[in-house]
């Protein structure tokens, strides 16, 4: 999978989380700031649909995410003596990705998040 494909899947995931809809082919993703503004303005949500779209977008990227997460967790444990418990199943891993995306406030932070999958 190349960088462009990875970025596209991550943009699909972000679009699903913040707008509750699928990113259409050829549609330009919004900035993180725009997504946050639109998310806060939403009146209705369908969490089951959002999670389904998220799972579809993130599924192919889970192995990349898991490897990076485990490496970061090991490094943190070596440096601080603390580590996080590893998610037990794919749903747990998807929720980890969800939490990270939801805690991304700026487009710069989003680009850093994307880099974790492409480096």
Buried (B, 14 or more C-beta within 10 A) or exposed (E): EEEEEBBBBBBBBBBBBBBBEBBEEEEEBBEBEEBBEEBEEEEEEEEEEBBEBBBBBBBEBBEBBBEEBEEEBEEEEEEEEEBEEEBEEEEEBBBBBBEBBEEBEEBEEBEEBBEBBBE
